Amino acid sequence: MALTEADERGSAYARAGVDIAAGQRATDLMKAAVQATYGPEVLAGIGAFGGLYDAAGVQALPRPVLVASTDGVGTKTMVAARLDRWDTIGQDIVNHCVNDILVQGARPLFFLDYVASGKLDPARIATVVGGVAAACQAAGCALLGGETAEMPGVYRPGELDLVGTVVGVVDRDALIDGTQIRAGDVILGLPSSGLHTNGYTLARTVLAGLDWQAAHPDLGQTPGEALLAVHRAYLRPVGQLQAAGVAIRGLAHITGGGLIDNPPRIFPAGVGAVLRWGSWPVPPIFGLIQRLGGVPAAEMVHVFNMGLGMLVITRPGDVDRALAALPGDCYVVGEMVPGRGGVEIVAGQDEVPQP
């Protein structure tokens, strides 16, 4: 095929809505950020058909178990689009996925991302992936590879989708699977930064009429800032608890399904949980959503994390040690009780106004 024919084919593809050159520009812009996450374990990364990771290091564990998870940031991308701010959602997807495997005691090895849009904007994509790379560096894992897809007609102009996959490792004897949880154990709560990456369809609908770039008196910041608050990573605080000798019998990452559906995923048969409302601070964004949307309290705790991003279940004798390890960043929020696996939320002794 002559060069001119190839050029014509490329132009036809661009007229159909896919710009190959834009994809290459995006790759060039993100390359340095991605490569900054590489350690000596990465044998092939960006540009390769498949990422290569030398797994020899995991052999230091007596019985290494690989743990993997895939998730997305949902319609939080639409908040980023409305504000035209793209530097945070990449951090969201990494932290979300790392938290998911942390629940089972795993530490991340490498991450893969998938970014799709109707029309590829190289600078925007590079900004998103730059956030992914920054969070990978903070978590100590490599951004091993990914995909940037241009799909005209599938996504609306100005919007994109973001999905990630993480692979981590834990020694089999160190797995946290909830089987050791007993009635009488104490539930500790690690605070969230806000909505994290769940409940945004409801939040966007309720708050649609506000100016998202003007400070709101109920928030102490703009609605946009509150909505784009980065999904918090819990790798470090959980590690601090373990280093302090806290026996972690269970971890629950509070994502879709809120405080009602997530904790029971780790409960053994014969136990349930009681959470005491008022025992932890609730970010004001949740109160604003409830008031403006007229959302019942029962639905709020079923949709949102309500200020608790991770629950830690431990023995009563380890509570003081845990609070000392994470001063001001850990709350006693409830206890495990005999039951059928559900979660009951009751008023605490020092009840604060419900959101």
C-alpha positions in Angstrom: 0.0 0.0 0.0 1.3 3.4 -0.9 1.9 6.0 1.8 -0.7 8.3 0.3 -3.3 5.5 0.6 -2.4 4.9 4.2 -2.8 8.6 4.9 -6.2 8.5 3.2 -7.2 5.6 5.4 -6.2 7.4 8.5 -8.1 10.5 7.5 -11.2 8.3 6.9 -10.9 6.8 10.4 -10.6 10.3 11.9 -13.7 11.4 10.0 -15.5 8.4 11.5 -14.6 9.7 14.9 -11.3 8.0 16.0 -8.1 10.0 16.0 -5.1 7.6 16.1 -2.6 10.4 16.4 -4.5 11.8 19.5 -4.1 8.4 21.1 -0.4 8.5 20.6 -0.1 12.0 21.9 -1.9 10.9 25.1 0.5 8.0 25.5 3.5 10.4 25.1 2.1 12.8 27.6 1.5 10.2 30.3 4.6 8.1 29.7 6.8 9.8 32.3 4.2 9.6 35.0 3.6 5.9 34.4 7.3 5.0 34.3 7.8 6.8 37.6 5.8 4.0 39.2 8.2 1.3 37.9 10.6 -0.7 40.2 13.0 -3.4 39.1 10.2 -5.9 39.1 8.6 -4.3 35.9 10.2 -6.0 32.9 7.8 -4.4 30.3 5.2 -1.7 30.8 3.8 1.1 28.8 3.9 0.4 25.0 4.1 -3.4 25.4 1.2 -5.6 24.3 1.2 -7.0 27.9 2.9 -5.8 31.0 5.6 -8.0 32.5 6.1 -8.2 36.3 8.8 -10.3 37.9 7.0 -12.1 40.7 10.1 -13.6 42.2 9.7 -11.2 45.2 6.5 -12.9 46.3 8.4 -16.1 46.8 9.7 -14.6 50.1 6.2 -15.4 51.5 5.8 -19.0 52.7 2.4 -19.4 51.0 1.7 -16.4 48.7 -1.8 -15.8 47.6 -2.6 -13.4 44.7 -5.7 -11.1 45.3 -7.3 -9.2 42.5 -10.1 -6.7 42.1 -11.7 -4.6 39.4 -13.8 -1.5 39.9 -14.8 1.9 38.5 -15.4 5.4 39.7 -19.0 5.4 38.4 -20.7 8.7 37.7 -18.1 10.7 39.7 -16.6 11.2 36.3 -19.7 13.4 35.5 -18.8 15.6 38.4 -15.3 15.9 37.0 -16.8 16.8 33.6 -19.1 19.4 35.0 -16.2 21.1 36.8 -13.7 20.3 34.0 -11.3 19.0 36.7 -9.6 15.7 36.0 -6.7 15.4 38.5 -8.5 13.5 41.2 -10.5 10.6 39.7 -7.4 8.7 38.8 -6.4 8.7 42.5 -10.0 7.6 43.3 -9.9 4.4 41.3 -6.5 3.3 42.6 -7.4 3.9 46.2 -10.8 2.2 45.8 -9.2 -0.9 44.3 -6.3 -1.0 46.8 -8.8 -0.8 49.7 -10.8 -3.7 48.3 -7.8 -6.1 48.4 -6.6 -4.6 51.7 -9.8 -6.0 53.3 -8.3 -9.5 52.8 -4.9 -8.4 54.0 -3.2 -8.0 50.6 -0.7 -5.4 49.6 -0.8 -4.2 45.9 1.8 -5.3 43.4 0.6 -3.7 40.2 -2.3 -1.8 38.7 -4.0 -1.6 35.2 -6.3 1.2 34.1 -8.9 1.6 31.3 -10.0 5.1 30.2 -12.7 5.5 27.5 -14.3 8.5 26.0 -16.2 9.6 22.9 -13.5 11.9 21.7 -10.0 11.6 23.0 -8.5 14.7 24.5 -4.8 13.9 25.1 -4.2 16.5 27.8 -7.3 15.3 29.7 -6.4 11.7 29.5 -2.8 12.4 30.6 -4.1 14.3 33.6 -6.4 11.4 34.6 -3.6 8.8 34.2 -1.2 11.2 36.1 -3.6 10.9 39.0 -3.6 7.1 38.7 0.2 7.1 38.6 0.5 9.4 41.7 -1.8 7.1 43.7 0.1 4.0 42.6 3.4 5.6 43.7 1.8 6.4 47.1 0.6 2.7 47.4 3.9 1.3 46.3 2.6 -0.5 43.3 3.5 -0.3 39.6 1.1 1.1 37.0 1.9 -1.8 34.7 -0.3 -1.0 31.7 -3.7 0.0 30.6 -5.9 1.0 27.7 -7.1 4.3 26.3 -10.2 3.8 24.1 -11.9 6.3 21.8 -15.5 5.3 21.3 -17.6 7.9 19.5 -21.3 7.4 19.9 -20.9 5.4 23.1 -19.9 8.3 25.5 -21.4 11.8 25.5 -19.1 14.7 24.5 -16.8 15.9 27.4 -17.3 12.7 29.5 -15.3 9.6 30.0 -15.3 6.3 31.9 -12.5 5.1 34.2 -12.0 1.5 35.4 -9.0 -0.1 37.2 -7.7 -3.5 38.1 -5.3 -4.2 40.9 -3.3 -7.4 41.7 -1.8 -7.8 45.1 -0.4 -10.5 47.4 -0.8 -11.8 50.9 0.6 -14.8 52.7 -2.1 -17.4 53.2 -1.6 -17.5 56.9 -2.1 -13.7 57.1 -5.4 -13.6 55.2 -8.1 -11.6 56.8 -11.4 -13.3 56.0 -13.7 -12.6 59.0 -13.8 -16.2 60.2 -12.3 -15.2 63.6 -15.0 -12.6 64.3 -16.9 -13.2 67.5 -19.8 -11.6 69.3 -18.3 -9.1 71.7 -15.6 -7.9 69.3 -15.4 -4.1 68.9 -15.9 -2.3 65.6 -13.6 0.6 64.9 -14.3 3.1 62.2 -11.7 4.9 60.0 -13.1 8.1 58.7 -13.9 8.8 55.0 -13.1 11.9 53.1 -16.6 12.2 51.8 -18.6 10.2 49.3 -15.5 8.4 48.0 -16.8 6.8 44.8 -20.3 5.7 45.5 -23.8 7.4 45.6 -23.0 10.0 42.9 -26.1 9.5 40.9 -28.2 10.5 43.8 -25.8 13.2 45.0 -25.7 14.8 41.5 -29.4 14.7 41.1 -30.1 16.3 44.5 -27.3 19.0 44.2 -27.8 19.8 40.5 -29.4 23.2 41.2 -26.5 24.5 43.3 -23.5 26.5 42.1 -20.8 23.8 42.5 -18.0 26.4 42.3 -19.3 28.8 45.0 -18.6 28.3 48.7 -21.6 26.8 50.5 -22.2 27.8 54.1 -23.1 24.3 55.2 -19.9 22.8 53.8 -17.2 25.3 54.4 -16.1 24.7 50.8 -17.7 24.5 47.4 -20.0 21.6 46.5 -17.6 20.7 43.8 -14.7 20.4 46.2 -16.8 18.2 48.5 -17.9 16.0 45.7 -14.4 15.6 44.2 -12.7 14.8 47.6 -10.4 12.0 46.8 -11.4 8.5 47.9 -9.2 7.9 50.9 -6.6 5.1 50.9 -6.4 2.9 54.1 -3.2 1.0 53.4 -1.2 3.1 55.7 -3.5 3.3 58.7 -4.3 -0.4 58.6 -0.5 -1.0 58.5 -0.1 1.2 61.5 -2.7 -0.8 63.4 -0.9 -4.1 62.5 2.5 -2.6 63.5 1.0 -1.7 66.8 0.0 -5.3 67.4 -3.7 -4.9 66.9 -5.3 -8.2 65.9 -7.5 -7.4 63.0 -10.3 -10.0 62.7 -12.1 -8.3 59.9 -12.1 -5.3 57.6 -15.0 -3.9 55.6 -14.5 -1.3 52.9 -17.7 0.8 52.8 -18.6 1.3 49.1 -21.8 0.7 47.2 -24.5 -0.5 49.6 -23.2 1.7 52.4 -23.2 0.7 56.0 -26.0 -1.8 55.5 -24.7 -4.1 52.7 -20.9 -4.1 53.1 -20.1 -5.2 56.7 -22.1 -8.4 56.5 -19.9 -9.6 53.6 -17.3 -10.5 56.1 -19.4 -11.8 59.0 -19.3 -15.5 59.9 -22.6 -17.2 60.6 -24.3 -16.4 63.9 -23.2 -12.8 64.4 -24.4 -9.3 63.4 -23.3 -5.8 64.1 -24.5 -2.8 66.0 -23.3 0.7 65.0 -23.8 3.5 67.3 -24.9 6.7 65.6 -23.1 9.7 67.0 -19.9 7.9 67.7 -18.1 9.2 64.6 -18.1 12.6 62.7 -20.3 12.8 59.6 -19.0 15.1 56.8 -21.5 17.9 56.2 -22.0 16.9 52.5 -24.2 14.1 53.6 -26.4 16.4 55.7 -26.8 18.7 52.7 -27.8 15.8 50.4 -30.3 14.5 52.9 -31.9 17.9 53.5 -32.1 19.1 49.9 -33.2 15.7 48.6 -35.6 14.8 51.5 -33.8 11.4 51.6 -34.8 9.2 54.6 -32.1 8.4 57.1 -32.5 4.7 56.4 -31.7 5.3 52.7 -28.8 7.5 53.5 -27.0 4.8 55.4 -27.8 2.3 52.7 -26.4 4.4 49.8 -23.5 6.3 51.4 -20.6 5.6 53.8 -21.8 8.4 56.0 -18.2 9.2 57.1 -16.9 5.7 57.7 -14.7 4.5 54.9 -13.3 1.4 56.5 -14.5 -0.7 59.5 -12.0 -2.6 61.5 -13.1 -5.5 63.8 -10.8 -6.3 66.7 -10.8 -7.8 70.1 -11.9 -5.6 73.1 -8.4 -5.8 74.6 -6.9 -4.2 71.5 -9.0 -1.1 71.4 -6.8 1.2 73.5 -3.8 0.1 71.4 -5.6 0.9 68.2 -6.7 4.3 69.4 -3.2 5.1 70.5 -1.8 4.1 67.1 -4.2 6.3 65.2 -5.0 9.3 67.5 -7.9 11.3 66.1 -8.2 9.0 63.1 -10.0 6.0 64.6 -13.3 5.8 66.5 -15.1 3.1 68.5 -18.3 2.9 66.5 -20.0 -0.4 67.5 -19.7 -4.0 68.4 -20.4 -7.5 67.1 -23.5 -9.2 68.6 -25.2 -12.6 68.3 -27.4 -12.3 65.2 -28.2 -13.3 61.7 -25.6 -11.2 59.9 -27.3 -7.9 59.6 -26.3 -4.3 60.7 -28.4 -2.3 63.2 -27.7 1.4 63.6 -28.8 2.8 67.0 -28.4 6.2 68.7 -25.3 6.5 70.8 -25.0 8.0 74.2 -23.6 11.2 72.8 -25.9 11.5 69.9 -25.2 14.2 67.3 -27.8 15.6 64.9 -28.5 13.0 62.2 -27.6 14.2 58.7 
